[in-house]
Amino acid sequence: MNRLLSTAAALLAFAPPQMLAGLIIIGSAPKRLAGRMKSDYVKWGKVVKDIGLKVE
């Protein structure tokens, strides 16, 4: 499934709408995605804490 989705993401017919939204489509292994999500959580969690955002 991962290989199929990675191949689909690489197709030019699929990429432009997402690229217009500012997204960059790449295919990778699930572990790589998990690592990216973890690092983003740490990075953006610090920003949220530093500026004092609260859930309403």
C-alpha positions in Angstrom: 0.0 0.0 0.0 2.8 2.4 0.9 4.5 1.8 -2.4 1.3 2.4 -4.3 0.6 5.7 -2.5 4.2 6.8 -3.0 3.9 6.1 -6.8 0.5 7.9 -7.0 2.0 10.9 -5.1 4.8 11.2 -7.7 2.4 11.5 -10.6 2.2 15.0 -12.1 -1.6 14.7 -12.4 -1.9 14.3 -8.7 0.6 16.8 -7.4 -0.6 20.3 -8.6 -3.7 20.7 -6.4 -1.7 19.8 -3.3 1.3 22.0 -4.4 -1.1 25.0 -4.8 -2.0 24.4 -1.1 1.7 24.7 -0.2 2.2 21.0 0.3 5.1 19.0 -1.0 4.2 15.4 -1.8 6.9 12.8 -1.0 6.7 9.1 -0.5 8.6 7.5 2.4 8.5 4.7 4.9 6.0 4.8 7.8 8.9 5.0 10.3 10.2 8.1 8.6 6.8 9.7 8.8 6.6 8.8 12.5 10.0 10.4 13.1 9.0 13.6 11.3 5.8 13.8 13.3 7.7 13.4 16.5 10.2 16.1 15.7 7.4 18.4 14.5 5.5 17.8 17.7 8.6 18.8 19.8 9.3 21.8 17.5 5.8 23.3 17.4 5.0 22.3 20.9 7.8 24.6 22.1 6.4 27.4 19.9 2.9 26.9 21.3 4.3 26.9 24.9 6.5 29.9 24.3 3.7 32.1 23.0 1.2 30.8 25.6 -1.5 29.4 23.3 -4.4 27.7 25.2 -7.1 25.3 24.0 -10.6 26.9 24.4 
